[in-house]
Amino acid sequence: MGTEKDRPWVMRTYAGHSSAAESNALFRRNLAKGQTGLSVAFDLPTQTGYDADHPLAKGEVGKVGVPIAHLGDVRALFDQIPLAQMNTSMTINATAMWLLALYQVAAQEQGALPDELTGTTQNDIVKEYLSRGTYAFPPDASLRLTTDLIAYTVANVPKWNPINICSYHLQEAGATPVQELAFALSTAIAVLDRVRDGGQVPPERFGDVVQRISFFVNAGVRFIEETCKMRAFVRLWDDLTLNRYGVTDPKARRLRYGVQVNSLGLTEAQPENNVQRIVLEMLGVTLSKNARARAVQLPAWNEALGLPRPWDQQWSLRMQQVLAYESDLLEYDDIFDGSHVIEAKVDELVAGAREEIDRVQAMGGAVAAVESGYLKQALVASHAERRQRIESGEQIVIGVNKFENTEPSPLTADLDTAIQTVDPAAESAALESLRDWRSKRNDKAVEVALAKLREASKGTDNLMPVTLECARAGVTTGEWAGVLREMFGEYRAPTGVSGSVGVSSGGEAIAAVRAKVAATSEELGGRLRFLVGKPGLDGHSNGAEQVAVRARDVGFEVIYQGIRLTPEQIVAAAVAEDVHCVGLSILSGSHMELVPQVVAGLREAGLEDVPVVVGGIVPDADARALLAAGVAAVYTPKDYDLTGMMSDVVDVIRHANKL
């Protein structure tokens, strides 16, 4: 037996939906079940800085998390939850400064002091341009907000983790372990250099900055490789903080990380297999004591089907509890020390990551590599290779491309009750609450606070103090972000699709579809044009990018303008580009609101012969309703054969043109 038993990691479930009051009830239930921290999911308008009444927010309010428009919502969210004793993680990036300000003010109203608050604001903007897509401002301005928040918390909220650098979303976007390590550490370098050179933190306190940085990583099902990746992460971080930043205290150089294990590998086919996938993925970040996660949250078995219910989340929490309390995992020192197999793999990952970090530094660092499109192209290319390996059968996914025969599953016998549905009244309630809040606040105080924010954003002052003033004055999320959009400008990130070459060899299947595209183009008198659109605020663009790349591979001319477009903008593009088909990708659950708007818009524009196809997490009942409303085809995660899908699209175009 080793020394005394190790303490378990913090166990969280990621939660938040429909309204602050509903989410508050859910938090209180989860805390009663033995959960030891809160992890808050915000809806997309809150994440991207829009109020519920903004045109882009339509259909997105309360869908993937809780809507927070102002201080009143935060009071309701944490009602009767003592914030001085709570460890709260907030998945918030572009508007992180705003939400921490609201949280701090609400906590102070409860009597909690800023130095009592513990938790994390994700606040990692670089990966938003690469994978999640909830950025609001251009990269340079965004980095200023990130570093202002770090400088402010180190001085005023010392136990808070002001940034949680996420390699999680990079793996979801197709990153290899080497890319995940290198791109996350390149982001850390960009942030730390900016804090160091910004002059807000005295040099002797720089160790405190490093110590407050945490990471949020992903663990896939190849759990040996993932264990090695985490050991490589520990080594690279220790080396970077010592040699680049001169942090001499080994404790301050410890890699502090939390985990959500991989959702990319979860399947809609035979979803019960996701349970063992999740368990194996958890092992990758818990087995090695020297590289063990500080906090773990697991997805639910039915995440590829729709929103998990409280029971599904509980099941994921129980998986962690069984590992921590029933197994002997926590009784031993690191079980991999001295393993030459593990050492060799770690060395290989470290060497690969160093080479990639040097490449990014040579381009001018992470922000320059975002602006040039290099990072995004690298991820889209890796993702395309992964898709190709699954389609060719080289990478096996049980239930998808091998052992597809299955007994009927009792878990999904009644699919409409196997997932949580969002209350359609959430949006109208949020609009009502917003109108009510605006009518009761002091308009003069709001104007003064926003004027101060506008003024401060012109200079180099830390923006947190004026942001706190805005929070207290009753400013809304959309007003705070609106002023900064006006001052910093809007931004559209590179899509990574133009430079990403798909797998041109792709064999007979691709050749056959190419011939079909060519023949149909000839019959219609011009190359087939396919518009790939992402309506609404959902920034998870991996699927749309892969469809765009494959469509180009089979000979379509592809129009893809990136994320976050209104239905009107998509219709306008379809008219301007004279397209033959519109493909919409939506993963946030707002398909029932947004897709019919595009269909109606195309008809109003006189494009009755331009079919619409839809891809995303669309429950069966919704798919039937969309088909009835005039959509030509609906694809969900179980449809993984992209080349076959392209063949279908040609058929849809032929049918629409009566060929």
C-alpha positions as CSV (number, residue, x, y, z in Angstrom):
1,M,0.0,0.0,0.0
2,G,1.1,3.5,-0.7
3,T,0.8,6.4,1.7
4,E,-2.6,7.6,2.9
5,K,-5.4,7.7,0.3
6,D,-5.4,10.5,-2.2
7,R,-8.3,12.9,-2.1
8,P,-10.8,12.5,-5.0
9,W,-11.0,15.1,-7.7
10,V,-13.8,17.7,-7.8
11,M,-16.9,16.1,-9.4
12,R,-19.1,18.3,-11.5
13,T,-21.9,18.1,-13.9
14,Y,-22.3,20.7,-16.5
15,A,-25.7,22.3,-16.2
16,G,-27.9,25.2,-16.9
17,H,-31.0,25.6,-19.1
18,S,-34.2,27.5,-20.0
19,S,-34.2,30.1,-17.1
20,A,-32.2,31.2,-14.1
21,A,-34.9,29.9,-11.7
22,E,-35.1,26.5,-13.4
23,S,-31.3,26.2,-13.3
24,N,-31.2,27.3,-9.7
25,A,-33.5,24.3,-8.8
26,L,-31.3,22.0,-10.8
27,F,-28.1,23.2,-9.0
28,R,-29.7,22.7,-5.7
29,R,-30.7,19.2,-6.6
30,N,-27.2,18.3,-7.8
31,L,-25.6,19.7,-4.7
32,A,-27.8,17.6,-2.6
33,K,-26.6,14.5,-4.5
34,G,-23.0,15.0,-3.5
35,Q,-21.7,17.1,-6.4
36,T,-18.9,19.3,-5.1
37,G,-18.9,22.2,-7.5
38,L,-21.1,24.1,-9.9
39,S,-20.4,24.2,-13.6
40,V,-22.6,26.7,-15.4
41,A,-23.7,26.5,-19.0
42,F,-24.9,29.7,-20.5
43,D,-27.1,30.1,-23.6
44,L,-25.6,31.3,-26.9
45,P,-26.9,34.9,-26.7
46,T,-25.3,35.3,-23.3
47,Q,-22.0,33.7,-24.6
48,T,-21.9,36.0,-27.6
49,G,-23.1,39.2,-26.0
50,Y,-26.7,39.6,-27.2
51,D,-29.9,40.3,-25.3
52,A,-32.9,38.0,-25.9
53,D,-34.5,40.6,-28.2
54,H,-31.7,40.8,-30.7
55,P,-32.5,39.3,-34.1
56,L,-29.6,36.8,-33.9
57,A,-30.9,35.5,-30.5
58,K,-34.2,34.4,-32.0
59,G,-34.6,30.6,-31.4
60,E,-31.5,30.4,-29.2
61,V,-32.6,31.8,-25.9
62,G,-32.3,29.2,-23.0
63,K,-31.4,26.4,-25.5
64,V,-27.9,25.2,-24.6
65,G,-27.7,26.9,-21.2
66,V,-29.1,29.5,-19.0
67,P,-29.9,33.0,-20.3
68,I,-28.2,35.8,-18.2
69,A,-29.2,39.3,-19.3
70,H,-28.5,41.3,-16.1
71,L,-27.8,41.3,-12.4
72,G,-31.3,40.2,-11.6
73,D,-30.8,36.9,-13.5
74,V,-27.6,36.2,-11.6
75,R,-29.3,36.8,-8.3
76,A,-32.0,34.3,-9.3
77,L,-29.5,31.8,-10.6
78,F,-27.6,31.6,-7.2
79,D,-30.6,32.2,-4.9
80,Q,-30.0,30.4,-1.6
81,I,-26.6,29.1,-2.8
82,P,-23.9,30.6,-0.5
83,L,-21.3,31.9,-3.1
84,A,-18.6,32.3,-0.4
85,Q,-18.6,28.5,0.0
86,M,-19.1,27.5,-3.6
87,N,-16.6,26.6,-6.3
88,T,-18.2,27.8,-9.5
89,S,-16.9,27.1,-13.0
90,M,-18.4,29.3,-15.8
91,T,-18.1,28.3,-19.4
92,I,-17.9,31.8,-20.7
93,N,-15.3,33.4,-23.0
94,A,-16.1,36.6,-25.1
95,T,-18.2,38.0,-22.2
96,A,-16.2,36.5,-19.3
97,M,-15.4,39.8,-17.8
98,W,-19.1,40.8,-17.8
99,L,-20.2,37.5,-16.1
100,L,-17.5,37.6,-13.5
101,A,-18.6,41.2,-12.7
102,L,-22.2,40.2,-12.3
103,Y,-21.1,37.2,-10.2
104,Q,-18.9,39.4,-8.0
105,V,-21.7,41.9,-7.4
106,A,-24.3,39.2,-6.6
107,A,-21.8,37.6,-4.2
108,Q,-21.2,40.9,-2.5
109,E,-24.9,41.4,-2.1
110,Q,-25.0,38.1,-0.2
111,G,-22.2,39.4,2.0
112,A,-19.3,37.5,0.4
113,L,-16.0,39.3,-0.1
114,P,-14.1,39.1,-3.4
115,D,-11.2,37.3,-1.8
116,E,-13.6,34.5,-0.6
117,L,-14.7,33.6,-4.1
118,T,-13.4,30.5,-5.7
119,G,-14.1,29.2,-9.2
120,T,-13.1,29.6,-12.8
121,T,-14.0,31.8,-15.8
122,Q,-13.1,29.9,-19.0
123,N,-12.0,33.2,-20.7
124,D,-10.0,31.4,-23.4
125,I,-10.7,33.3,-26.6
126,V,-8.3,31.7,-29.0
127,K,-10.1,28.4,-29.2
128,E,-13.4,30.3,-29.9
129,Y,-12.0,31.3,-33.3
130,L,-11.0,27.7,-33.9
131,S,-13.8,25.5,-32.6
132,R,-16.6,26.8,-30.4
133,G,-17.3,30.0,-32.3
134,T,-18.6,32.2,-29.5
135,Y,-16.2,35.1,-30.1
136,A,-17.6,38.6,-30.2
137,F,-14.7,40.9,-30.9
138,P,-11.5,40.8,-33.0
139,P,-8.6,38.7,-31.6
140,D,-6.4,41.6,-30.3
141,A,-9.3,43.3,-28.5
142,S,-10.4,40.0,-27.1
143,L,-7.0,39.3,-25.7
144,R,-7.1,42.6,-24.0
145,L,-10.3,41.6,-22.2
146,T,-8.7,38.3,-21.3
147,T,-5.6,39.8,-19.8
148,D,-7.5,42.7,-18.0
149,L,-9.5,40.0,-16.3
150,I,-6.4,38.1,-15.3
151,A,-4.7,41.2,-13.9
152,Y,-7.8,42.3,-12.0
153,T,-8.4,38.9,-10.3
154,V,-4.7,38.4,-9.3
155,A,-5.0,41.7,-7.5
156,N,-8.6,41.6,-6.2
157,V,-10.1,38.0,-6.4
158,P,-7.0,36.0,-5.5
159,K,-8.5,32.6,-5.3
160,W,-10.3,32.8,-8.7
161,N,-8.9,31.1,-11.8
162,P,-9.3,33.9,-14.3
163,I,-8.6,31.7,-17.4
164,N,-9.0,28.1,-18.2
165,I,-7.1,27.4,-21.4
166,C,-9.1,24.8,-23.4
167,S,-7.6,22.1,-25.5
168,Y,-10.9,20.3,-25.0
169,H,-12.6,22.0,-27.9
170,L,-9.5,21.6,-30.1
171,Q,-9.8,17.8,-29.9
172,E,-13.5,18.0,-30.6
173,A,-12.5,20.0,-33.8
174,G,-10.2,17.2,-34.9
175,A,-6.9,18.0,-33.2
176,T,-4.4,15.2,-32.8
177,P,-2.7,14.8,-29.3
178,V,0.3,16.8,-30.6
179,Q,-1.9,19.6,-31.9
180,E,-4.0,19.7,-28.7
181,L,-0.8,20.1,-26.6
182,A,0.8,22.6,-29.0
183,F,-2.1,24.9,-29.7
184,A,-3.2,25.1,-26.1
185,L,0.4,25.9,-24.9
186,S,0.7,28.5,-27.7
187,T,-2.4,30.2,-26.4
188,A,-0.9,30.1,-22.9
189,I,2.2,31.8,-24.3
190,A,0.2,34.5,-26.0
191,V,-1.8,35.3,-22.8
192,L,1.2,35.1,-20.5
193,D,3.4,37.3,-22.7
194,R,0.6,39.9,-22.9
195,V,0.2,39.9,-19.1
196,R,3.9,40.1,-18.6
197,D,4.4,43.0,-21.1
198,G,1.2,44.8,-20.2
199,G,2.6,46.3,-17.0
200,Q,-0.5,45.8,-14.9
201,V,1.0,43.0,-12.8
202,P,4.3,43.7,-11.0
203,P,7.1,41.2,-12.0
204,E,7.4,39.8,-8.5
205,R,3.7,38.7,-8.7
206,F,4.0,36.9,-12.0
207,G,4.3,33.6,-10.2
208,D,0.7,34.2,-8.9
209,V,-0.5,34.7,-12.5
210,V,1.0,31.4,-13.6
211,Q,-0.4,29.6,-10.5
212,R,-3.9,30.8,-11.3
213,I,-3.9,29.5,-14.9
214,S,-5.7,26.3,-15.4
215,F,-6.4,24.1,-18.4
216,F,-9.5,22.3,-19.6
217,V,-8.5,19.2,-21.5
218,N,-10.2,16.4,-23.4
219,A,-9.6,12.7,-23.1
220,G,-10.5,10.4,-26.0
221,V,-11.0,6.6,-25.9
222,R,-7.3,5.8,-26.7
223,F,-6.7,6.0,-23.0
224,I,-3.0,5.0,-23.0
225,E,-2.2,7.7,-25.4
226,E,-4.3,10.2,-23.4
227,T,-2.5,9.2,-20.2
228,C,0.8,9.9,-22.0
229,K,-0.6,13.2,-23.4
230,M,-1.3,14.4,-19.9
231,R,2.2,13.4,-18.7
232,A,3.6,15.3,-21.6
233,F,1.4,18.3,-20.7
234,V,2.8,18.3,-17.2
235,R,6.4,18.2,-18.5
236,L,5.9,20.9,-21.2
237,W,4.1,23.3,-18.8
238,D,6.8,22.8,-16.1
239,D,9.5,23.6,-18.6
240,L,7.7,26.6,-20.2
241,T,6.9,28.3,-16.9
242,L,10.5,27.7,-15.6
243,N,12.5,28.6,-18.7
244,R,10.3,31.2,-20.4
245,Y,8.8,32.9,-17.4
246,G,11.3,32.2,-14.7
247,V,8.9,30.8,-12.1
248,T,11.2,29.1,-9.6
249,D,8.6,27.8,-7.1
250,P,7.8,24.2,-8.3
251,K,4.3,24.4,-6.7
252,A,3.4,27.4,-8.8
253,R,4.5,25.4,-11.9
254,R,2.1,22.5,-11.4
255,L,-0.3,21.9,-14.2
256,R,-3.8,22.4,-12.9
257,Y,-6.4,21.0,-15.1
258,G,-10.0,19.9,-15.3
259,V,-11.6,17.5,-17.8
260,Q,-14.7,16.9,-19.8
261,V,-14.1,13.7,-21.7
262,N,-14.7,13.4,-25.4
263,S,-18.1,14.0,-26.9
264,L,-16.8,13.8,-30.5
265,G,-16.6,10.0,-30.2
266,L,-20.1,9.5,-28.8
267,T,-22.4,7.8,-31.2
268,E,-26.1,8.1,-32.0
269,A,-26.0,4.4,-33.2
270,Q,-26.1,2.0,-30.2
271,P,-25.8,4.9,-27.7
272,E,-25.5,2.5,-24.8
273,N,-21.9,1.9,-26.0
274,N,-21.2,5.5,-25.0
275,V,-21.2,4.4,-21.3
276,Q,-18.1,2.3,-21.6
277,R,-16.5,4.9,-23.9
278,I,-17.0,7.5,-21.2
279,V,-15.5,5.2,-18.5
280,L,-12.4,4.5,-20.5
281,E,-11.9,8.1,-21.3
282,M,-12.1,9.0,-17.6
283,L,-9.2,6.5,-17.0
284,G,-6.9,8.5,-19.3
285,V,-7.0,11.5,-16.9
286,T,-7.2,9.7,-13.5
287,L,-4.8,6.7,-13.7
288,S,-1.5,8.6,-13.6
289,K,-1.3,10.2,-10.1
290,N,1.4,12.8,-11.3
291,A,-0.9,13.9,-14.1
292,R,-4.3,13.5,-12.6
293,A,-7.2,15.9,-13.2
294,R,-8.3,18.3,-10.4
295,A,-11.9,18.3,-11.6
296,V,-13.8,16.0,-13.9
297,Q,-17.2,16.2,-15.6
298,L,-18.5,13.6,-17.9
299,P,-20.9,13.8,-20.8
300,A,-24.0,11.6,-20.7
301,W,-24.7,8.5,-22.8
302,N,-27.4,10.2,-24.8
303,E,-25.6,13.4,-25.7
304,A,-25.6,12.6,-29.5
305,L,-29.4,12.2,-29.3
306,G,-30.3,15.5,-27.6
307,L,-30.2,17.2,-24.2
308,P,-29.5,14.8,-21.3
309,R,-32.0,14.6,-18.5
310,P,-31.1,15.0,-14.8
311,W,-31.1,11.1,-14.5
312,D,-28.5,10.8,-17.3
313,Q,-26.3,13.4,-15.7
314,Q,-26.6,11.5,-12.4
315,W,-25.4,8.3,-14.1
316,S,-22.3,10.1,-15.3
317,L,-21.7,11.4,-11.8
318,R,-22.0,7.9,-10.4
319,M,-19.4,6.6,-12.8
320,Q,-16.9,8.9,-11.2
321,Q,-18.0,8.0,-7.7
322,V,-17.5,4.3,-8.3
323,L,-14.0,4.9,-9.6
324,A,-13.0,7.1,-6.7
325,Y,-14.7,5.3,-3.8
326,E,-15.0,1.7,-4.8
327,S,-11.8,1.0,-6.8
328,D,-8.3,1.2,-5.3
329,L,-7.1,3.8,-7.7
330,L,-6.4,6.5,-5.0
331,E,-4.4,4.2,-2.8
332,Y,-1.2,4.1,-4.9
333,D,1.6,6.4,-6.1
334,D,1.9,6.9,-9.8
335,I,1.6,3.5,-11.4
336,F,3.4,4.5,-14.6
337,D,6.7,5.7,-13.1
338,G,9.4,3.6,-14.6
339,S,7.4,2.3,-17.5
340,H,9.6,2.5,-20.6
341,V,6.6,2.2,-22.9
342,I,4.9,5.2,-21.4
343,E,8.2,7.2,-21.3
344,A,8.9,6.6,-25.0
345,K,5.4,7.7,-25.9
346,V,5.6,10.8,-23.7
347,D,9.0,11.7,-25.3
348,E,7.5,11.4,-28.7
349,L,4.5,13.7,-27.9
350,V,6.7,16.3,-26.2
351,A,9.0,16.4,-29.2
352,G,6.1,16.7,-31.6
353,A,4.4,19.5,-29.5
354,R,7.7,21.5,-29.2
355,E,8.2,21.4,-33.0
356,E,4.6,22.6,-33.5
357,I,4.9,25.3,-30.8
358,D,8.0,26.6,-32.5
359,R,6.2,26.8,-35.8
360,V,3.4,28.8,-34.3
361,Q,5.9,31.1,-32.5
362,A,7.7,31.7,-35.8
363,M,4.4,32.9,-37.3
364,G,4.2,35.5,-34.6
365,G,2.3,33.5,-32.0
366,A,-1.2,32.1,-31.5
367,V,-3.1,35.3,-32.4
368,A,-1.2,35.7,-35.7
369,A,-1.8,32.1,-36.4
370,V,-5.6,32.6,-35.9
371,E,-5.7,35.6,-38.1
372,S,-3.7,33.9,-40.9
373,G,-6.1,30.9,-40.8
374,Y,-3.2,28.5,-40.1
375,L,-4.5,27.0,-36.9
376,K,-8.1,26.6,-38.3
377,Q,-6.8,24.9,-41.5
378,A,-4.6,22.5,-39.5
379,L,-7.7,21.4,-37.5
380,V,-10.0,21.1,-40.5
381,A,-7.4,18.9,-42.2
382,S,-6.9,16.7,-39.2
383,H,-10.6,16.3,-38.8
384,A,-11.0,15.4,-42.5
385,E,-8.4,12.7,-42.1
386,R,-10.2,11.3,-39.1
387,R,-13.5,11.2,-41.0
388,Q,-11.8,9.4,-43.9
389,R,-10.3,6.8,-41.6
390,I,-13.8,6.0,-40.2
391,E,-15.4,6.0,-43.6
392,S,-12.7,3.6,-45.0
393,G,-13.0,1.3,-41.9
394,E,-9.4,1.9,-40.9
395,Q,-10.6,3.5,-37.6
396,I,-13.2,1.2,-36.0
397,V,-16.2,2.7,-34.3
398,I,-18.3,-0.1,-32.7
399,G,-21.9,0.1,-33.8
400,V,-21.1,2.5,-36.6
401,N,-18.8,0.8,-39.0
402,K,-18.4,-2.5,-37.3
403,F,-20.8,-4.8,-35.4
404,E,-23.7,-2.7,-36.6
405,N,-26.3,-5.5,-35.9
406,T,-28.1,-4.7,-32.7
407,E,-30.9,-5.8,-30.4
408,P,-33.5,-3.1,-30.0
409,S,-32.4,-0.8,-27.1
410,P,-34.8,-0.3,-24.1
411,L,-32.9,2.9,-23.4
412,T,-34.2,4.5,-26.7
413,A,-37.4,2.6,-27.1
414,D,-39.3,5.9,-26.5
415,L,-36.9,8.4,-27.9
416,D,-39.1,11.4,-27.3
417,T,-38.8,10.8,-23.5
418,A,-35.1,9.7,-23.6
419,I,-33.9,13.3,-23.9
420,Q,-34.8,16.6,-22.2
421,T,-36.8,19.0,-24.4
422,V,-36.4,22.7,-24.0
423,D,-39.5,24.5,-22.8
424,P,-40.6,26.7,-25.8
425,A,-41.9,29.3,-23.3
426,A,-38.3,30.0,-22.1
427,E,-37.7,32.6,-24.8
428,S,-40.9,34.5,-24.2
429,A,-40.3,34.5,-20.5
430,A,-36.7,35.8,-21.1
431,L,-38.1,38.6,-23.3
432,E,-40.7,39.5,-20.7
433,S,-38.1,39.6,-17.9
434,L,-35.8,41.8,-20.0
435,R,-38.6,44.3,-20.7
436,D,-39.5,44.3,-17.0
437,W,-35.9,44.9,-15.9
438,R,-35.4,47.8,-18.4
439,S,-38.6,49.5,-17.3
440,K,-37.6,49.4,-13.6
441,R,-33.9,50.5,-13.7
442,N,-32.4,54.0,-13.5
443,D,-31.8,54.9,-17.2
444,K,-29.5,57.8,-16.3
445,A,-27.2,55.5,-14.3
446,V,-27.1,53.1,-17.2
447,E,-26.2,55.8,-19.7
448,V,-23.4,57.1,-17.4
449,A,-21.9,53.6,-16.9
450,L,-22.0,52.9,-20.6
451,A,-20.3,56.2,-21.4
452,K,-17.5,55.4,-19.0
453,L,-17.1,52.0,-20.6
454,R,-16.9,53.6,-24.1
455,E,-14.3,56.1,-22.8
456,A,-12.2,53.4,-21.0
457,S,-12.1,51.2,-24.1
458,K,-10.3,53.9,-26.1
459,G,-7.3,53.9,-23.7
460,T,-5.4,51.1,-22.0
461,D,-7.0,51.2,-18.6
462,N,-8.2,47.9,-17.1
463,L,-11.8,47.5,-18.2
464,M,-13.0,45.5,-15.1
465,P,-13.8,48.5,-12.8
466,V,-16.1,50.2,-15.3
467,T,-17.6,46.8,-16.1
468,L,-18.5,46.3,-12.4
469,E,-20.0,49.8,-12.5
470,C,-22.2,48.7,-15.5
471,A,-23.3,45.6,-13.6
472,R,-24.4,47.6,-10.6
473,A,-26.2,50.1,-12.7
474,G,-28.4,47.5,-14.3
475,V,-26.7,47.4,-17.8
476,T,-27.7,44.3,-19.9
477,T,-25.4,41.8,-21.5
478,G,-26.2,43.1,-25.0
479,E,-25.6,46.7,-24.0
480,W,-22.2,46.0,-22.4
481,A,-21.1,43.9,-25.4
482,G,-22.7,46.4,-27.9
483,V,-20.5,49.3,-26.7
484,L,-17.4,47.1,-27.1
485,R,-18.5,45.9,-30.6
486,E,-18.9,49.5,-31.5
487,M,-15.4,50.4,-30.2
488,F,-13.5,47.3,-31.2
489,G,-15.4,46.3,-34.4
490,E,-17.0,43.1,-35.5
491,Y,-15.0,40.1,-36.7
492,R,-15.4,37.0,-38.9
493,A,-12.9,34.2,-38.2
494,P,-11.2,32.3,-41.1
495,T,-13.2,29.1,-41.9
496,G,-10.2,26.9,-42.7
497,V,-12.2,25.4,-45.5
498,S,-10.5,27.1,-48.5
499,G,-7.0,25.8,-47.8
500,S,-8.0,22.4,-46.5
501,V,-7.6,19.7,-49.1
502,G,-9.9,16.7,-48.6
503,V,-8.9,13.2,-49.5
504,S,-8.8,13.5,-53.3
505,S,-7.9,9.8,-53.7
506,G,-11.1,8.6,-51.8
507,G,-11.5,5.7,-54.2
508,E,-14.4,4.6,-56.3
509,A,-17.2,6.1,-54.1
510,I,-15.8,9.7,-54.6
511,A,-15.2,9.1,-58.3
512,A,-18.8,7.9,-58.8
513,V,-20.2,11.0,-57.1
514,R,-17.8,13.2,-59.1
515,A,-19.2,11.8,-62.3
516,K,-22.7,12.4,-61.1
517,V,-22.0,16.0,-60.2
518,A,-20.3,16.6,-63.5
519,A,-23.2,15.1,-65.5
520,T,-25.9,17.0,-63.5
521,S,-23.8,20.3,-63.9
522,E,-23.8,19.7,-67.7
523,E,-27.6,19.1,-67.8
524,L,-28.3,22.3,-65.8
525,G,-25.8,24.3,-67.8
526,G,-23.3,25.3,-65.2
527,R,-21.3,23.9,-62.2
528,L,-23.4,22.8,-59.3
529,R,-23.3,25.4,-56.5
530,F,-23.9,24.3,-52.9
531,L,-24.4,26.9,-50.1
532,V,-23.5,25.6,-46.6
533,G,-25.0,27.8,-44.0
534,K,-24.9,28.1,-40.2
535,P,-28.0,30.1,-39.1
536,G,-28.3,31.4,-35.5
537,L,-25.6,31.6,-32.9
538,D,-24.3,28.0,-32.8
539,G,-20.6,28.2,-33.4
540,H,-19.8,24.4,-33.5
541,S,-18.8,24.4,-37.2
542,N,-16.9,21.1,-37.5
543,G,-19.7,19.3,-39.3
544,A,-20.4,22.2,-41.7
545,E,-16.7,22.5,-42.5
546,Q,-16.4,18.7,-43.2
547,V,-19.5,18.9,-45.5
548,A,-18.0,21.9,-47.3
549,V,-14.6,20.1,-47.8
550,R,-16.2,16.9,-49.1
551,A,-18.6,18.8,-51.4
552,R,-15.7,20.5,-53.0
553,D,-13.9,17.2,-53.3
554,V,-16.7,15.7,-55.3
555,G,-16.9,18.7,-57.6
556,F,-19.4,21.2,-56.2
557,E,-18.7,24.8,-56.1
558,V,-19.1,25.5,-52.4
559,I,-20.2,28.8,-50.8
560,Y,-19.5,28.7,-47.0
561,Q,-19.3,32.1,-45.2
562,G,-18.8,30.8,-41.7
563,I,-20.9,30.8,-38.6
564,R,-23.6,33.0,-37.1
565,L,-25.7,34.2,-40.0
566,T,-29.4,35.3,-39.8
567,P,-31.8,33.4,-42.0
568,E,-32.1,36.6,-44.1
569,Q,-28.4,36.6,-44.8
570,I,-28.4,33.0,-45.9
571,V,-31.3,33.6,-48.2
572,A,-29.5,36.7,-49.6
573,A,-26.4,34.6,-50.3
574,A,-28.4,31.9,-52.0
575,V,-29.9,34.5,-54.3
576,A,-26.6,36.3,-55.0
577,E,-24.7,33.1,-55.7
578,D,-27.5,31.5,-57.7
579,V,-27.1,28.2,-55.8
580,H,-28.7,24.8,-56.6
581,C,-29.0,23.7,-52.9
582,V,-28.8,25.1,-49.4
583,G,-27.4,22.9,-46.6
584,L,-28.0,24.1,-43.1
585,S,-26.1,22.9,-40.0
586,I,-27.5,23.5,-36.5
587,L,-26.4,21.8,-33.3
588,S,-27.9,24.1,-30.7
589,G,-31.5,22.8,-30.9
590,S,-32.9,25.9,-32.6
591,H,-33.6,24.1,-35.9
592,M,-37.4,24.2,-35.5
593,E,-37.3,28.1,-35.4
594,L,-34.5,28.8,-37.9
595,V,-34.9,26.2,-40.7
596,P,-38.5,27.1,-41.6
597,Q,-37.4,30.8,-41.7
598,V,-34.8,29.9,-44.4
599,V,-37.3,27.8,-46.3
600,A,-39.9,30.6,-46.3
601,G,-37.3,33.2,-47.2
602,L,-36.2,31.2,-50.3
603,R,-39.8,30.8,-51.4
604,E,-40.5,34.6,-50.9
605,A,-37.3,35.3,-53.0
606,G,-38.8,33.1,-55.8
607,L,-36.3,30.2,-55.3
608,E,-39.0,27.4,-55.1
609,D,-36.6,25.1,-57.0
610,V,-33.7,25.4,-54.5
611,P,-34.0,22.5,-52.0
612,V,-32.9,22.8,-48.4
613,V,-31.2,19.9,-46.5
614,V,-30.4,20.0,-42.8
615,G,-27.8,18.4,-40.6
616,G,-27.5,18.5,-36.8
617,I,-28.7,17.0,-33.6
618,V,-32.4,16.7,-34.6
619,P,-34.7,14.4,-32.7
620,D,-36.9,12.1,-34.8
621,A,-40.2,14.0,-34.2
622,D,-38.5,17.3,-35.3
623,A,-37.0,15.6,-38.4
624,R,-40.5,14.5,-39.4
625,A,-41.9,18.0,-38.8
626,L,-39.1,19.6,-40.9
627,L,-39.7,17.2,-43.8
628,A,-43.4,18.0,-43.7
629,A,-42.5,21.7,-43.8
630,G,-40.7,21.3,-47.1
631,V,-37.1,20.3,-46.1
632,A,-35.7,17.8,-48.6
633,A,-33.5,15.7,-46.3
634,V,-32.4,15.6,-42.6
635,Y,-29.0,14.2,-41.5
636,T,-28.0,13.4,-37.9
637,P,-24.8,12.1,-36.3
638,K,-25.6,8.5,-37.3
639,D,-25.2,9.6,-41.0
640,Y,-21.4,9.5,-41.1
641,D,-20.9,8.6,-44.8
642,L,-20.2,12.1,-46.2
643,T,-19.7,10.9,-49.8
644,G,-23.0,9.1,-49.7
645,M,-24.6,12.3,-48.4
646,M,-23.2,14.2,-51.3
647,S,-24.7,11.7,-53.7
648,D,-28.1,12.3,-52.0
649,V,-27.7,16.0,-52.4
650,V,-27.2,15.6,-56.2
651,D,-30.4,13.4,-56.2
652,V,-32.2,16.2,-54.3
653,I,-31.1,18.8,-56.8
654,R,-32.1,16.6,-59.8
655,H,-35.5,16.0,-58.2
656,A,-36.0,19.7,-57.6
657,N,-35.1,20.5,-61.2
658,K,-37.3,17.7,-62.5
659,L,-34.4,15.9,-64.2
